[in-house]
């Protein structure tokens, strides 16, 4: 295994409200595999 991530969590806040976007995510990449992480981009997404 080349890369392994376990129990990843990420939240953003909109005002005082917490917005979870990742909850207990597990992810692994084996040697020779390709990975792309895609999503919206722009100034409001850079935290």
DRENTORDREN-972085 format. One record per atom (N, C-alpha, C, O, CB): residue in three letters; atom name; residue number from 1; chain; x, y, z. Coordinates in nm, 4 decimals. Glycine has a CB too. Layout:
N
node code->ALA	site->CA	pos->NUM	unit->A	px->X	py->Y	pz->Z
...
***
This chain:
47
node code->UNK	site->N	pos->1	unit->A	px->0.0857	py->-0.1175	pz->0.0000
node code->UNK	site->CA	pos->1	unit->A	px->0.0000	py->0.0000	pz->0.0000
node code->UNK	site->C	pos->1	unit->A	px->0.0900	py->0.1234	pz->0.0000
node code->UNK	site->O	pos->1	unit->A	px->0.1855	py->0.1318	pz->0.0772
node code->UNK	site->CB	pos->1	unit->A	px->-0.0973	py->0.0000	pz->0.1232
node code->UNK	site->N	pos->2	unit->A	px->0.0589	py->0.2172	pz->-0.0858
node code->UNK	site->CA	pos->2	unit->A	px->0.1364	py->0.3395	pz->-0.0988
node code->UNK	site->C	pos->2	unit->A	px->0.0884	py->0.4484	pz->-0.0044
node code->UNK	site->O	pos->2	unit->A	px->0.1698	py->0.5205	pz->0.0534
node code->UNK	site->CB	pos->2	unit->A	px->0.1309	py->0.3890	pz->-0.2407
node code->UNK	site->N	pos->3	unit->A	px->-0.0436	py->0.4613	pz->0.0122
node code->UNK	site->CA	pos->3	unit->A	px->-0.1024	py->0.5663	pz->0.0956
node code->UNK	site->C	pos->3	unit->A	px->-0.2299	py->0.5147	pz->0.1596
node code->UNK	site->O	pos->3	unit->A	px->-0.3119	py->0.4506	pz->0.0938
node code->UNK	site->CB	pos->3	unit->A	px->-0.1311	py->0.6939	pz->0.0127
node code->UNK	site->N	pos->4	unit->A	px->-0.2464	py->0.5425	pz->0.2876
node code->UNK	site->CA	pos->4	unit->A	px->-0.3696	py->0.5037	pz->0.3573
node code->UNK	site->C	pos->4	unit->A	px->-0.4114	py->0.6164	pz->0.4514
node code->UNK	site->O	pos->4	unit->A	px->-0.3313	py->0.6642	pz->0.5316
node code->UNK	site->CB	pos->4	unit->A	px->-0.3499	py->0.3700	pz->0.4364
node code->UNK	site->N	pos->5	unit->A	px->-0.5372	py->0.6583	pz->0.4409
node code->UNK	site->CA	pos->5	unit->A	px->-0.5963	py->0.7592	pz->0.5281
node code->UNK	site->C	pos->5	unit->A	px->-0.7111	py->0.6937	pz->0.6038
node code->UNK	site->O	pos->5	unit->A	px->-0.7908	py->0.6207	pz->0.5448
node code->UNK	site->CB	pos->5	unit->A	px->-0.6456	py->0.8843	pz->0.4467
node code->UNK	site->N	pos->6	unit->A	px->-0.7200	py->0.7194	pz->0.7347
node code->UNK	site->CA	pos->6	unit->A	px->-0.8254	py->0.6570	pz->0.8153
node code->UNK	site->C	pos->6	unit->A	px->-0.8986	py->0.7617	pz->0.8977
node code->UNK	site->O	pos->6	unit->A	px->-0.8384	py->0.8545	pz->0.9517
node code->UNK	site->CB	pos->6	unit->A	px->-0.7666	py->0.5487	pz->0.9075
node code->UNK	site->N	pos->7	unit->A	px->-1.0305	py->0.7444	pz->0.9060
node code->UNK	site->CA	pos->7	unit->A	px->-1.1169	py->0.8273	pz->0.9900
node code->UNK	site->C	pos->7	unit->A	px->-1.0985	py->0.9767	pz->0.9664
node code->UNK	site->O	pos->7	unit->A	px->-1.0818	py->1.0531	pz->1.0615
node code->UNK	site->CB	pos->7	unit->A	px->-1.0913	py->0.7965	pz->1.1346
node code->UNK	site->N	pos->8	unit->A	px->-1.1016	py->1.0186	pz->0.8399
node code->UNK	site->CA	pos->8	unit->A	px->-1.0862	py->1.1596	pz->0.8028
node code->UNK	site->C	pos->8	unit->A	px->-1.2191	py->1.2317	pz->0.8228
node code->UNK	site->O	pos->8	unit->A	px->-1.3242	py->1.1838	pz->0.7799
node code->UNK	site->CB	pos->8	unit->A	px->-1.0374	py->1.1738	pz->0.6551
node code->UNK	site->N	pos->9	unit->A	px->-1.2130	py->1.3470	pz->0.8882
node code->UNK	site->CA	pos->9	unit->A	px->-1.3304	py->1.4308	pz->0.9123
node code->UNK	site->C	pos->9	unit->A	px->-1.2979	py->1.5736	pz->0.8701
node code->UNK	site->O	pos->9	unit->A	px->-1.1858	py->1.6207	pz->0.8893
node code->UNK	site->CB	pos->9	unit->A	px->-1.3740	py->1.4255	pz->1.0623
node code->UNK	site->N	pos->10	unit->A	px->-1.3963	py->1.6419	pz->0.8126
node code->UNK	site->CA	pos->10	unit->A	px->-1.3798	py->1.7827	pz->0.7734
node code->UNK	site->C	pos->10	unit->A	px->-1.5147	py->1.8509	pz->0.7841
node code->UNK	site->O	pos->10	unit->A	px->-1.6164	py->1.7982	pz->0.7389
node code->UNK	site->CB	pos->10	unit->A	px->-1.3220	py->1.7959	pz->0.6280
node code->UNK	site->N	pos->11	unit->A	px->-1.5143	py->1.9690	pz->0.8447
node code->UNK	site->CA	pos->11	unit->A	px->-1.6361	py->2.0498	pz->0.8568
node code->UNK	site->C	pos->11	unit->A	px->-1.6045	py->2.1944	pz->0.8202
node code->UNK	site->O	pos->11	unit->A	px->-1.4915	py->2.2406	pz->0.8361
node code->UNK	site->CB	pos->11	unit->A	px->-1.6950	py->2.0412	pz->1.0009
node code->UNK	site->N	pos->12	unit->A	px->-1.7045	py->2.2641	pz->0.7717
node code->UNK	site->CA	pos->12	unit->A	px->-1.6974	py->2.4073	pz->0.7467
node code->UNK	site->C	pos->12	unit->A	px->-1.8033	py->2.4744	pz->0.8328
node code->UNK	site->O	pos->12	unit->A	px->-1.8992	py->2.4106	pz->0.8764
node code->UNK	site->CB	pos->12	unit->A	px->-1.7177	py->2.4405	pz->0.5948
node code->UNK	site->N	pos->13	unit->A	px->-1.7854	py->2.6012	pz->0.8563
node code->UNK	site->CA	pos->13	unit->A	px->-1.8862	py->2.6775	pz->0.9296
node code->UNK	site->C	pos->13	unit->A	px->-1.9514	py->2.7784	pz->0.8366
node code->UNK	site->O	pos->13	unit->A	px->-1.8828	py->2.8488	pz->0.7624
node code->UNK	site->CB	pos->13	unit->A	px->-1.8238	py->2.7488	pz->1.0519
node code->UNK	site->N	pos->14	unit->A	px->-2.0833	py->2.7854	pz->0.8407
node code->UNK	site->CA	pos->14	unit->A	px->-2.1606	py->2.8901	pz->0.7741
node code->UNK	site->C	pos->14	unit->A	px->-2.2231	py->2.9697	pz->0.8870
node code->UNK	site->O	pos->14	unit->A	px->-2.3238	py->2.9294	pz->0.9453
node code->UNK	site->CB	pos->14	unit->A	px->-2.2704	py->2.8314	pz->0.6730
node code->UNK	site->N	pos->15	unit->A	px->-2.1617	py->3.0839	pz->0.9170
node code->UNK	site->CA	pos->15	unit->A	px->-2.2037	py->3.1583	pz->1.0355
node code->UNK	site->C	pos->15	unit->A	px->-2.1661	py->3.0773	pz->1.1575
node code->UNK	site->O	pos->15	unit->A	px->-2.0487	py->3.0458	pz->1.1771
node code->UNK	site->CB	pos->15	unit->A	px->-2.3565	py->3.1885	pz->1.0334
node code->UNK	site->N	pos->16	unit->A	px->-2.2629	py->3.0433	pz->1.2391
node code->UNK	site->CA	pos->16	unit->A	px->-2.2371	py->2.9629	pz->1.3587
node code->UNK	site->C	pos->16	unit->A	px->-2.2730	py->2.8159	pz->1.3392
node code->UNK	site->O	pos->16	unit->A	px->-2.2543	py->2.7348	pz->1.4298
node code->UNK	site->CB	pos->16	unit->A	px->-2.3147	py->3.0187	pz->1.4761
node code->UNK	site->N	pos->17	unit->A	px->-2.3242	py->2.7815	pz->1.2217
node code->UNK	site->CA	pos->17	unit->A	px->-2.3672	py->2.6438	pz->1.1969
node code->UNK	site->C	pos->17	unit->A	px->-2.2536	py->2.5629	pz->1.1343
node code->UNK	site->O	pos->17	unit->A	px->-2.1966	py->2.6023	pz->1.0326
node code->UNK	site->CB	pos->17	unit->A	px->-2.4915	py->2.6414	pz->1.1054
node code->UNK	site->N	pos->18	unit->A	px->-2.2216	py->2.4487	pz->1.1966
node code->UNK	site->CA	pos->18	unit->A	px->-2.1184	py->2.3593	pz->1.1447
node code->UNK	site->C	pos->18	unit->A	px->-2.1773	py->2.2706	pz->1.0357
node code->UNK	site->O	pos->18	unit->A	px->-2.2837	py->2.2114	pz->1.0534
node code->UNK	site->CB	pos->18	unit->A	px->-2.0579	py->2.2730	pz->1.2582
node code->UNK	site->N	pos->19	unit->A	px->-2.1068	py->2.2619	pz->0.9225
node code->UNK	site->CA	pos->19	unit->A	px->-2.1516	py->2.1827	pz->0.8087
node code->UNK	site->C	pos->19	unit->A	px->-2.0500	py->2.0708	pz->0.7833
node code->UNK	site->O	pos->19	unit->A	px->-1.9466	py->2.0958	pz->0.7214
node code->UNK	site->CB	pos->19	unit->A	px->-2.1695	py->2.2723	pz->0.6819
node code->UNK	site->N	pos->20	unit->A	px->-2.0770	py->1.9475	pz->0.8296
node code->UNK	site->CA	pos->20	unit->A	px->-1.9822	py->1.8381	pz->0.8044
node code->UNK	site->C	pos->20	unit->A	px->-1.9836	py->1.7981	pz->0.6566
node code->UNK	site->O	pos->20	unit->A	px->-2.0901	py->1.7812	pz->0.5972
node code->UNK	site->CB	pos->20	unit->A	px->-2.0158	py->1.7157	pz->0.8930
node code->UNK	site->N	pos->21	unit->A	px->-1.8661	py->1.7835	pz->0.5989
node code->UNK	site->CA	pos->21	unit->A	px->-1.8572	py->1.7427	pz->0.4580
node code->UNK	site->C	pos->21	unit->A	px->-1.7886	py->1.6077	pz->0.4413
node code->UNK	site->O	pos->21	unit->A	px->-1.8133	py->1.5383	pz->0.3428
node code->UNK	site->CB	pos->21	unit->A	px->-1.7824	py->1.8480	pz->0.3776
node code->UNK	site->N	pos->22	unit->A	px->-1.7043	py->1.5697	pz->0.5341
node code->UNK	site->CA	pos->22	unit->A	px->-1.6452	py->1.4361	pz->0.5369
node code->UNK	site->C	pos->22	unit->A	px->-1.6628	py->1.3815	pz->0.6784
node code->UNK	site->O	pos->22	unit->A	px->-1.6371	py->1.4520	pz->0.7759
node code->UNK	site->CB	pos->22	unit->A	px->-1.4928	py->1.4387	pz->0.4945
node code->UNK	site->N	pos->23	unit->A	px->-1.7063	py->1.2569	pz->0.6896
node code->UNK	site->CA	pos->23	unit->A	px->-1.7295	py->1.1989	pz->0.8211
node code->UNK	site->C	pos->23	unit->A	px->-1.6777	py->1.0548	pz->0.8227
node code->UNK	site->O	pos->23	unit->A	px->-1.7348	py->0.9661	pz->0.7593
node code->UNK	site->CB	pos->23	unit->A	px->-1.8804	py->1.2039	pz->0.8579
node code->UNK	site->N	pos->24	unit->A	px->-1.5688	py->1.0336	pz->0.8964
node code->UNK	site->CA	pos->24	unit->A	px->-1.5080	py->0.9002	pz->0.9115
node code->UNK	site->C	pos->24	unit->A	px->-1.4762	py->0.8338	pz->0.7776
node code->UNK	site->O	pos->24	unit->A	px->-1.5098	py->0.7173	pz->0.7564
node code->UNK	site->CB	pos->24	unit->A	px->-1.6005	py->0.8101	pz->0.9914
node code->UNK	site->N	pos->25	unit->A	px->-1.4117	py->0.9075	pz->0.6874
node code->UNK	site->CA	pos->25	unit->A	px->-1.3757	py->0.8564	pz->0.5549
node code->UNK	site->C	pos->25	unit->A	px->-1.2459	py->0.7768	pz->0.5650
node code->UNK	site->O	pos->25	unit->A	px->-1.1500	py->0.8210	pz->0.6282
node code->UNK	site->CB	pos->25	unit->A	px->-1.3610	py->0.9726	pz->0.4523
node code->UNK	site->N	pos->26	unit->A	px->-1.2436	py->0.6595	pz->0.5025
node code->UNK	site->CA	pos->26	unit->A	px->-1.1234	py->0.5772	pz->0.4908
node code->UNK	site->C	pos->26	unit->A	px->-1.0891	py->0.5655	pz->0.3434
node code->UNK	site->O	pos->26	unit->A	px->-1.1775	py->0.5522	pz->0.2589
node code->UNK	site->CB	pos->26	unit->A	px->-1.1436	py->0.4360	pz->0.5557
node code->UNK	site->N	pos->27	unit->A	px->-0.9591	py->0.5704	pz->0.3130
node code->UNK	site->CA	pos->27	unit->A	px->-0.9168	py->0.5782	pz->0.1737
node code->UNK	site->C	pos->27	unit->A	px->-0.7779	py->0.5180	pz->0.1619
node code->UNK	site->O	pos->27	unit->A	px->-0.6910	py->0.5470	pz->0.2441
node code->UNK	site->CB	pos->27	unit->A	px->-0.9185	py->0.7249	pz->0.1220
node code->UNK	site->N	pos->28	unit->A	px->-0.7558	py->0.4356	pz->0.0620
node code->UNK	site->CA	pos->28	unit->A	px->-0.6219	py->0.3824	pz->0.0393
node code->UNK	site->C	pos->28	unit->A	px->-0.5900	py->0.3843	pz->-0.1099
node code->UNK	site->O	pos->28	unit->A	px->-0.6788	py->0.3746	pz->-0.1946
node code->UNK	site->CB	pos->28	unit->A	px->-0.6096	py->0.2390	pz->0.0957
node code->UNK	site->N	pos->29	unit->A	px->-0.4614	py->0.3971	pz->-0.1392
node code->UNK	site->CA	pos->29	unit->A	px->-0.4123	py->0.3989	pz->-0.2767
node code->UNK	site->C	pos->29	unit->A	px->-0.3009	py->0.2949	pz->-0.2860
node code->UNK	site->O	pos->29	unit->A	px->-0.2062	py->0.2961	pz->-0.2074
node code->UNK	site->CB	pos->29	unit->A	px->-0.3612	py->0.5427	pz->-0.3188
node code->UNK	site->N	pos->30	unit->A	px->-0.3138	py->0.2070	pz->-0.3814
node code->UNK	site->CA	pos->30	unit->A	px->-0.2118	py->0.1050	pz->-0.4049
node code->UNK	site->C	pos->30	unit->A	px->-0.1104	py->0.1559	pz->-0.5069
node code->UNK	site->O	pos->30	unit->A	px->-0.1408	py->0.2438	pz->-0.5876
node code->UNK	site->CB	pos->30	unit->A	px->-0.2763	py->-0.0271	pz->-0.4538
node code->UNK	site->N	pos->31	unit->A	px->0.0082	py->0.1009	pz->-0.5024
node code->UNK	site->CA	pos->31	unit->A	px->0.1126	py->0.1399	pz->-0.5980
node code->UNK	site->C	pos->31	unit->A	px->0.0630	py->0.1157	pz->-0.7403
node code->UNK	site->O	pos->31	unit->A	px->0.0079	py->0.0098	pz->-0.7706
node code->UNK	site->CB	pos->31	unit->A	px->0.2444	py->0.0610	pz->-0.5719
node code->UNK	site->N	pos->32	unit->A	px->0.0831	py->0.2150	pz->-0.8275
node code->UNK	site->CA	pos->32	unit->A	px->0.0407	py->0.2054	pz->-0.9665
node code->UNK	site->C	pos->32	unit->A	px->-0.0983	py->0.2605	pz->-0.9930
node code->UNK	site->O	pos->32	unit->A	px->-0.1359	py->0.2771	pz->-1.1090
node code->UNK	site->CB	pos->32	unit->A	px->0.0457	py->0.0642	pz->-1.0099
node code->UNK	site->N	pos->33	unit->A	px->-0.1764	py->0.2897	pz->-0.8883
node code->UNK	site->CA	pos->33	unit->A	px->-0.3096	py->0.3470	pz->-0.9073
node code->UNK	site->C	pos->33	unit->A	px->-0.3000	py->0.4984	pz->-0.9250
node code->UNK	site->O	pos->33	unit->A	px->-0.2067	py->0.5617	pz->-0.8757
node code->UNK	site->CB	pos->33	unit->A	px->-0.4013	py->0.3125	pz->-0.7878
node code->UNK	site->N	pos->34	unit->A	px->-0.3963	py->0.5549	pz->-0.9950
node code->UNK	site->CA	pos->34	unit->A	px->-0.4072	py->0.6988	pz->-1.0137
node code->UNK	site->C	pos->34	unit->A	px->-0.5262	py->0.7505	pz->-0.9339
node code->UNK	site->O	pos->34	unit->A	px->-0.6286	py->0.6830	pz->-0.9224
node code->UNK	site->CB	pos->34	unit->A	px->-0.4216	py->0.7346	pz->-1.1641
node code->UNK	site->N	pos->35	unit->A	px->-0.5118	py->0.8704	pz->-0.8791
node code->UNK	site->CA	pos->35	unit->A	px->-0.6177	py->0.9290	pz->-0.7974
node code->UNK	site->C	pos->35	unit->A	px->-0.6390	py->1.0738	pz->-0.8403
node code->UNK	site->O	pos->35	unit->A	px->-0.5432	py->1.1467	pz->-0.8660
node code->UNK	site->CB	pos->35	unit->A	px->-0.5828	py->0.9207	pz->-0.6456
node code->UNK	site->N	pos->36	unit->A	px->-0.7643	py->1.1141	pz->-0.8478
node code->UNK	site->CA	pos->36	unit->A	px->-0.7990	py->1.2541	pz->-0.8738
node code->UNK	site->C	pos->36	unit->A	px->-0.9013	py->1.2968	pz->-0.7689
node code->UNK	site->O	pos->36	unit->A	px->-0.9997	py->1.2270	pz->-0.7441
node code->UNK	site->CB	pos->36	unit->A	px->-0.8554	py->1.2739	pz->-1.0200
node code->UNK	site->N	pos->37	unit->A	px->-0.8764	py->1.4120	pz->-0.7081
node code->UNK	site->CA	pos->37	unit->A	px->-0.9711	py->1.4685	pz->-0.6121
node code->UNK	site->C	pos->37	unit->A	px->-1.0323	py->1.5909	pz->-0.6776
node code->UNK	site->O	pos->37	unit->A	px->-0.9617	py->1.6854	pz->-0.7124
node code->UNK	site->CB	pos->37	unit->A	px->-0.9019	py->1.5048	pz->-0.4748
node code->UNK	site->N	pos->38	unit->A	px->-1.1638	py->1.5889	pz->-0.6942
node code->UNK	site->CA	pos->38	unit->A	px->-1.2306	py->1.6944	pz->-0.7688
node code->UNK	site->C	pos->38	unit->A	px->-1.3400	py->1.7573	pz->-0.6842
node code->UNK	site->O	pos->38	unit->A	px->-1.3987	py->1.6928	pz->-0.5972
node code->UNK	site->CB	pos->38	unit->A	px->-1.2886	py->1.6399	pz->-0.8998
node code->UNK	site->N	pos->39	unit->A	px->-1.3659	py->1.8827	pz->-0.7110
node code->UNK	site->CA	pos->39	unit->A	px->-1.4723	py->1.9534	pz->-0.6419
node code->UNK	site->C	pos->39	unit->A	px->-1.4712	py->2.0982	pz->-0.6843
node code->UNK	site->O	pos->39	unit->A	px->-1.3865	py->2.1399	pz->-0.7633
node code->UNK	site->CB	pos->39	unit->A	px->-1.4577	py->1.9410	pz->-0.4895
node code->UNK	site->N	pos->40	unit->A	px->-1.5648	py->2.1750	pz->-0.6320
node code->UNK	site->CA	pos->40	unit->A	px->-1.5715	py->2.3156	pz->-0.6675
node code->UNK	site->C	pos->40	unit->A	px->-1.4462	py->2.3897	pz->-0.6212
node code->UNK	site->O	pos->40	unit->A	px->-1.3855	py->2.3554	pz->-0.5198
node code->UNK	site->CB	pos->40	unit->A	px->-1.6965	py->2.3796	pz->-0.6072
node code->UNK	site->N	pos->41	unit->A	px->-1.4099	py->2.4906	pz->-0.6969
node code->UNK	site->CA	pos->41	unit->A	px->-1.2970	py->2.5754	pz->-0.6569
node code->UNK	site->C	pos->41	unit->A	px->-1.3416	py->2.7214	pz->-0.6623
node code->UNK	site->O	pos->41	unit->A	px->-1.4447	py->2.7548	pz->-0.7208
node code->UNK	site->CB	pos->41	unit->A	px->-1.1720	py->2.5514	pz->-0.7492
node code->UNK	site->N	pos->42	unit->A	px->-1.2637	py->2.8045	pz->-0.6016
node code->UNK	site->CA	pos->42	unit->A	px->-1.2954	py->2.9465	pz->-0.5998
node code->UNK	site->C	pos->42	unit->A	px->-1.2632	py->3.0053	pz->-0.4648
node code->UNK	site->O	pos->42	unit->A	px->-1.2341	py->2.9315	pz->-0.3706
node code->UNK	site->CB	pos->42	unit->A	px->-1.4417	py->2.9701	pz->-0.6342
node code->UNK	site->N	pos->43	unit->A	px->-1.2679	py->3.1370	pz->-0.4532
node code->UNK	site->CA	pos->43	unit->A	px->-1.2286	py->3.2044	pz->-0.3296
node code->UNK	site->C	pos->43	unit->A	px->-1.3075	py->3.1593	pz->-0.2065
node code->UNK	site->O	pos->43	unit->A	px->-1.2510	py->3.1499	pz->-0.0975
node code->UNK	site->CB	pos->43	unit->A	px->-1.2444	py->3.3521	pz->-0.3466
node code->UNK	site->N	pos->44	unit->A	px->-1.4368	py->3.1312	pz->-0.2223
node code->UNK	site->CA	pos->44	unit->A	px->-1.5143	py->3.0937	pz->-0.1043
node code->UNK	site->C	pos->44	unit->A	px->-1.4836	py->2.9517	pz->-0.0579
node code->UNK	site->O	pos->44	unit->A	px->-1.5258	py->2.9141	pz->0.0514
node code->UNK	site->CB	pos->44	unit->A	px->-1.6624	py->3.1071	pz->-0.1333
node code->UNK	site->N	pos->45	unit->A	px->-1.4118	py->2.8714	pz->-0.1366
node code->UNK	site->CA	pos->45	unit->A	px->-1.3801	py->2.7338	pz->-0.0996
node code->UNK	site->C	pos->45	unit->A	px->-1.2377	py->2.7191	pz->-0.0463
node code->UNK	site->O	pos->45	unit->A	px->-1.1963	py->2.6073	pz->-0.0153
node code->UNK	site->CB	pos->45	unit->A	px->-1.3994	py->2.6429	pz->-0.2189
node code->UNK	site->N	pos->46	unit->A	px->-1.1632	py->2.8252	pz->-0.0347
node code->UNK	site->CA	pos->46	unit->A	px->-1.0265	py->2.8182	pz->0.0136
node code->UNK	site->C	pos->46	unit->A	px->-1.0237	py->2.8522	pz->0.1605
node code->UNK	site->O	pos->46	unit->A	px->-1.0224	py->2.9695	pz->0.1980
node code->UNK	site->CB	pos->46	unit->A	px->-0.9348	py->2.9121	pz->-0.0656
node code->UNK	site->N	pos->47	unit->A	px->-1.0228	py->2.7483	pz->0.2451
node code->UNK	site->CA	pos->47	unit->A	px->-1.0237	py->2.7670	pz->0.3917
node code->UNK	site->C	pos->47	unit->A	px->-0.8998	py->2.7067	pz->0.4496
node code->UNK	site->O	pos->47	unit->A	px->-0.8800	py->2.7110	pz->0.5710
node code->UNK	site->CB	pos->47	unit->A	px->-1.1489	py->2.7041	pz->0.4569
***
